[in-house]
Amino acid sequence: MPVDRQTSDRATPSLESGQEMAYVVAIPDGLGTEIPVGSNEAWQSVAERQSYLGFAVDEARSQAFLLENDEVWGYLLYPATPPRGWSNNGFVFVQYAVDDGEVRCYDANGQPKARNDCDTMGHDTLVRRGTVSESSRSAIDLILNNWEFIEGSRRATDDLIRVDIPVPYMKISSPLTVSGEARGPYYFEGSFSVILEDSEGHTLTQAPATAQSDWMTNDWVPFEATFQFEAPEVKNGVVVFERANPSGLEENARRLAIPVRF
């Protein structure tokens, strides 16, 4: 996302929105507010559950928030390298929608207490229950998969490439054929790279996506690529469609990441 922004007078947002809501928000200056209370873990402990992130995070500071059933319902993500204009306390906050969500407070003896009387700084415990909405998770993970910090403005990636196969969270096996269409400038000499990675960032294989018609145009051109791979031990991965960029210039770089399951 672009890091340039207009400043304005506005209320400090809260990170304690209703659990039926799903959203992603960037807070470049950080917040003078508490993070959501309840069960949480360091990013390193749950990173493999997230198939792919479009930006590197500060693993020592970033956190995941958990429901009672151990599902991740949200993330607090600090960029490893804050974008220009961000403070060191700037972060991205992610919340999935939770079906049948409820928040309960219990004292040290396991007895329920009123939420307003809950003292989580003392001996009380806040427990979040429910089930993460799969449609919510799919939509937000697709955002995270393709989130980039850039300077200034440039043409949106979805105006350069559209993927038909795979669809997000499709279960894949070898051999895999991917297809879609991209505008002519996405190619160089009639092809661009397609890379298959696992959720730990390891490249499993890659292959050229080849234009199926004349690519010397600004119009949409169909592409196809087929590759073979050995399924990894982890369950999640990502197929990355990387724009051909012989210039090496950052402003020309693009990539579209589609989360998949093995």
N, C-alpha and C positions, 0 to 999 in steps of 0.2 A: 504494500500500500504506500501511497505517497506520504512523505513525512512532513511536507510543508503544510501549515495549518493557520487558520485565523484565530486570534485570541479573542475571548469574549468573557463577559461576566456570567457565570453560571454556577448553579449549586454543585457542591461536591457530590458525585454519584455514590451510591451505596453498592456494595458487593453482596448484599443480602436480599436479592430479589426473590419473588415467589418461585418455587421449584417447578411450576408449570411452564416457566419461561425458558427460552433457549436464546442465547446471544453470544456474540464475541465483541469485546470492546478493547480499544487501545487507549491507555492512559499515559501519555508521553512524560508528564511531570510527576507521576506517582500520586498517591493519595495519603492524606492525613487521616486515615481511617483503618480500623482493624480488618484483617482478613476474615473470611467466614470461619466460624468456630465449628468444631466437630473433628471427626477422624480425618487425618491427612498424612501423606507420605512424601518423601523427597522424590523429585522427578525421576532420578535414576531407578527407583524401585518399580516404577510403572511405565517407563519409557517404551518398553516392548509392546505394551498394549496399544500404543498409538502407532499406526502404520507408518506415518511419515510426517515430518514437519518441514515447511518451506523455508524456515530460518533456524539458525543454531540458537540454543538457549543456554543460559547460565545454569548448569545442572545443580550447582551447590545451593542456589537460591530458589529455583523454581519448585513448585509444589503441585501435588494432585490432591483432590478432595474426594473422600470415599463415602458411599452409603454403607449401611449396616451389612448389606450382602456383599461388600467389597467391590462393587462396581464404582468406577470413576464417574463422578457427576460434574466435575469442574477442574480447571487448571489455572494456576497463577504462573505465567511464563515471563521471565526476564530475558530479553535478548542478550546473547553472549557479547555482542558488540552493539551498544545502543546507537540507533541512527542519529545522524546529525540533527541537532535541535531537541533531542531527548535528554532528560536527566538520567543519572545512574539508577534512579528509583523508578523509571518508567517501566511499564509492564503491559502485557496482554492478558486479559481475564476471559476465561471461557466457561460457559455454563450450558450443559445439556438439559433438556426438559426431562422431568421425572414424573412418570405416571404414578398416581396414587401416592404422591409424596406427603410425608408428614415429618415433623420435627418434634422430638420428645426430649424432656430433661429428666435426669435421674440423679438422686443424691448418692452419697458414698455407700449407702446400704441397698442401693438398687430400687429405691422407692421413687415413684414419679413425683415431679414437682411442676409447678406452674412455670411456663416459659419465661415470664417476666421476672421470676425470682431465681432464675438459673444463674449460678455463680461458677462459670467455667474456669475462672482464675483460682477458685478454691478446690473443693472436692466434688463438685457436680460434673456430670457428663452430658453432653448434647449428642443425641443419636438421630441420624437422618435415615428414614426408611422410604422404600418405593423401588421402582424399576426404571432405568433409563430408557427413554423412548428411542427405539432403533431408527426411526425416520429422522429424529432430531440429531442423533449421533452421526448418521450418514451425511446429513447436510452440513453440519459444522466441521466434521473431519475433512470434507472436501474443501472447505474454506482454508483450514489449517494446512492441508497438503499443498495448496497453491499460494500461500501467503508469502509475499516478498516485501522487503523494505527497499524502496528505490528513491532516488533523488529526482525531483521534478516530476514531469508527466511523460507518458509514452502510450502508444497504442495498446489497448487491452488485449491480453492473450486470447480471450474467447472470441475476438474478432479476427484472429489469425489461424486458429485451429479448432476443429470440432471432432470429437472421437465418438464413433458408433460402438466399437468393441475394443476393450471391455467397458461395461457399464460399472459404476462404482460398486465395490464390494462383491463383484462377480467372483465365483469360485473358479479358479483356472487350473489347467493341467497342461502337460507337455504332449505334443507341440501346441503352441499358442499362436493364433493368427489375429493380429490387431488391424483395425481399419477405421477409416474416417475420411475427413477432407481438411486440407490446409490451403491457405492462400499461397500463391506462387513465391512470395518473398520468404516463406518459411523453409523453402528448399534451397539447396545449393547443388548444382549439377544433378538435379532431379531426385535428391534424397535428403533425409535428416535422420538423426539417431533416435532409436527407441531402446530404453534401458529398463531392465527388470531388476528391482532391488528387494531385499527382504526388509523387515521392520527394524533391523539393526543397522541398516545402511549399507549392507554388503551387496555388491553387484553380482547377480547370478548369471546374467547373460545380456547381450545387446545385439541389435541387428539394425540394418538400415531400413527405414520406411521409404518405399519407392513410389514415386509419382506414377499414376496409372494413365496419365495423359500429359499433354504439353504443360510444363511447369513455368514456362516463361510468360507469366501473366500475373495480374493482380487479383484474378478471380479465384474461386475455390477449385482445388484440384484433388481428386480422390487419391488416397494412398493405401498401401498395404504392407505389412511386414509379418514374417513368420520366424519364430525361433523355438529352440528346444532348451529345456532346463531340467535340473534335478530339484525336486521340491525340498525346501529347507526344513529344519525342525520347527521353526516358528510358524505361526498360523497366518500372519499378515504380511503384506508386501505392497509394492507400488509399481505401476508402470509409468515411466517418465518419457514424455514426448518432447525431445529437446531440439529447439530450432537450430538449423545449420547457421553457424556464425563464423565464417572464415576471417572476418575482420578482427575478431577477438574483442570488440568493443562492448562494454557492459550494457550500453543503451540498446544494443541490438540483440542481447541475450533474452531468450524466452524459454519457458518450459511449462508443460502442463502435466500434473501428476494425478493419476487415477488410482485410488486405493483398491487393492484386490485381496482375495483370500486364497490360500493354497489348499 
